[in-house]
Amino acid sequence: MKQMQITLTTVKDIRNFVNEVILVDYDVDLVQGRYTIDAKSIMGIFSLDLLSPINLIAHTDNADALFAKLEGFKA
């Protein structure tokens, strides 16, 4: 399991983020406070507070390629 803090501030950011995350074959979650949602769910992302950082959790030990693609979203 690997983690990083991200921010998603615009609809375009969310769309680009989901387009990258849906390509991986392992589970990726977004955690904010007591809420945990599937990072591949656009509707789920919109339920979060987008003004605050979000913790991304990739349920694999080999998430380096994904994290490199998501570097632009890093908080």
Backbone bond lengths (Angstrom), bond angles and torsions (degrees), N, CA, C in turn:
res aa  C-N    CA-C-N  psi(-1)  N-CA   C-N-CA  omega(-1)  CA-C   N-CA-C  phi
1 M - - - 1.444 - - 1.532 107.79 -
2 K 1.325 115.87 130.77 1.461 122.05 177.80 1.516 109.06 -126.12
3 Q 1.343 115.52 150.98 1.457 120.46 -175.93 1.521 111.29 -134.01
4 M 1.333 115.33 155.14 1.456 122.33 169.91 1.523 108.76 -156.81
5 Q 1.313 116.94 155.12 1.457 122.81 176.61 1.524 108.46 -92.50
6 I 1.343 116.51 133.80 1.458 121.17 179.46 1.524 109.76 -130.20
7 T 1.327 115.11 165.13 1.460 121.85 170.04 1.520 107.91 -131.06
8 L 1.311 115.83 138.57 1.463 123.41 176.86 1.523 106.38 -127.26
9 T 1.335 117.10 107.56 1.463 119.29 -171.02 1.520 114.24 -108.52
10 T 1.324 118.11 -19.53 1.463 119.91 -178.30 1.523 110.21 -127.56
11 V 1.311 115.48 163.49 1.465 120.86 176.47 1.528 109.60 -61.90
12 K 1.313 117.06 -38.28 1.470 121.05 178.25 1.530 110.42 -63.55
13 D 1.338 117.74 -41.26 1.466 121.13 176.33 1.524 110.68 -59.01
14 I 1.325 116.25 -45.69 1.465 120.55 -178.70 1.521 110.53 -63.24
15 R 1.317 117.20 -44.78 1.462 120.95 179.78 1.529 110.71 -61.75
16 N 1.329 117.59 -45.80 1.464 121.15 179.58 1.525 111.48 -65.21
17 F 1.323 116.88 -39.04 1.457 121.59 178.10 1.529 110.75 -62.08
18 V 1.325 116.86 -50.55 1.468 120.69 -178.66 1.525 110.58 -63.20
19 N 1.326 117.97 -38.27 1.467 120.72 178.63 1.524 112.11 -61.24
20 E 1.318 118.59 -31.10 1.469 121.50 175.93 1.524 111.51 -78.82
21 V 1.328 116.70 -42.66 1.462 120.93 -174.38 1.526 111.95 -69.39
22 I 1.333 118.08 -34.12 1.472 119.20 -177.49 1.525 112.49 -67.99
23 L 1.313 117.95 -13.40 1.460 121.10 -179.01 1.527 113.52 -80.10
24 V 1.323 118.26 -14.70 1.466 119.95 -178.26 1.526 110.05 -90.28
25 D 1.336 115.79 152.91 1.464 120.26 -175.29 1.531 113.31 -99.81
26 Y 1.310 117.21 15.13 1.464 121.37 176.86 1.531 109.00 -120.70
27 D 1.323 116.06 166.09 1.464 121.00 -178.19 1.519 110.88 -75.70
28 V 1.322 114.98 139.21 1.460 122.36 175.60 1.528 106.48 -131.71
29 D 1.321 115.92 126.57 1.462 121.52 -179.29 1.516 110.43 -116.48
30 L 1.323 115.11 155.25 1.455 122.50 170.47 1.519 107.16 -115.48
31 V 1.323 116.67 129.96 1.460 121.82 -177.31 1.521 108.54 -122.92
32 Q 1.323 114.43 130.33 1.461 120.81 176.30 1.521 107.21 -143.87
33 G 1.322 115.90 112.14 1.459 119.67 -175.88 1.517 110.23 63.66
34 R 1.318 116.50 -125.97 1.467 119.90 -179.95 1.524 112.92 -93.90
35 Y 1.320 117.50 3.60 1.463 121.71 -178.02 1.525 111.25 -97.92
36 T 1.319 115.98 132.97 1.460 122.86 174.22 1.513 107.14 -126.50
37 I 1.338 116.42 123.69 1.465 119.89 -179.12 1.528 109.46 -129.32
38 D 1.316 115.50 158.83 1.459 122.63 176.63 1.528 108.44 -70.96
39 A 1.328 117.11 123.84 1.465 121.26 -177.68 1.526 112.36 -67.92
40 K 1.318 117.62 -12.09 1.465 121.24 179.14 1.527 112.03 -89.53
41 S 1.334 117.24 2.39 1.461 123.06 -176.67 1.528 110.96 -105.02
42 I 1.317 116.23 109.32 1.463 120.34 178.37 1.526 110.21 -61.20
43 M 1.313 117.64 -44.05 1.467 120.55 -179.53 1.530 111.09 -63.64
44 G 1.320 116.76 -38.26 1.456 119.92 177.53 1.516 112.04 -63.01
45 I 1.322 116.97 -41.09 1.465 121.06 179.65 1.517 110.42 -61.72
46 F 1.326 117.40 -39.71 1.459 120.14 -179.99 1.532 112.63 -66.83
47 S 1.328 118.28 -14.35 1.462 120.45 177.63 1.531 111.97 -82.25
48 L 1.333 117.38 -8.48 1.462 121.42 -179.63 1.527 111.09 -89.25
49 D 1.325 115.76 164.59 1.465 122.17 174.13 1.527 107.11 -81.23
50 L 1.319 116.83 103.74 1.460 121.25 -174.30 1.526 113.07 -78.31
51 L 1.318 117.77 -3.25 1.461 120.88 176.90 1.530 111.84 -87.57
52 S 1.324 116.94 -9.94 1.465 122.49 -178.96 1.523 110.13 -112.68
53 P 1.338 117.45 154.52 1.471 120.24 176.07 1.528 111.23 -61.95
54 I 1.318 115.17 150.94 1.463 122.97 -178.39 1.523 107.60 -122.71
55 N 1.322 116.88 136.96 1.459 121.64 178.60 1.528 109.22 -89.20
56 L 1.328 117.05 119.73 1.460 122.67 177.21 1.522 108.19 -95.70
57 I 1.326 116.79 130.32 1.457 122.13 178.55 1.522 108.35 -122.77
58 A 1.335 115.92 118.68 1.465 121.92 175.86 1.524 107.40 -100.25
59 H 1.319 116.82 123.22 1.459 121.80 -176.28 1.524 110.70 -87.33
60 T 1.320 114.40 64.18 1.455 123.37 176.80 1.517 107.55 -161.36
61 D 1.309 116.93 161.61 1.464 120.21 174.75 1.520 111.10 -95.10
62 N 1.328 117.08 -3.45 1.460 121.70 -176.15 1.530 110.06 -118.80
63 A 1.324 116.92 61.06 1.466 121.14 -177.57 1.522 112.55 -104.15
64 D 1.329 117.44 11.31 1.464 120.38 -175.63 1.521 112.52 -59.87
65 A 1.319 117.96 -40.51 1.474 120.75 -179.84 1.527 110.44 -64.94
66 L 1.320 117.27 -43.06 1.465 120.67 178.17 1.521 110.45 -64.22
67 F 1.326 117.38 -45.50 1.462 120.44 -178.58 1.521 111.39 -63.73
68 A 1.322 117.70 -32.92 1.469 120.69 176.45 1.527 110.15 -65.09
69 K 1.330 117.31 -40.08 1.467 121.13 178.85 1.525 111.90 -69.89
70 L 1.326 116.88 -27.76 1.461 121.42 -177.00 1.528 112.62 -96.04
71 E 1.308 117.97 8.80 1.468 122.09 -177.40 1.529 112.35 -55.35
72 G 1.324 117.73 -33.86 1.453 121.51 179.87 1.523 114.22 -68.25
73 F 1.323 117.27 -15.32 1.466 121.73 179.29 1.526 112.23 -97.76
74 K 1.325 116.85 -2.23 1.463 121.11 -175.42 1.524 110.81 -62.13
75 A 1.333 115.27 135.36 1.479 120.60 -178.26 1.516 110.65 -78.10
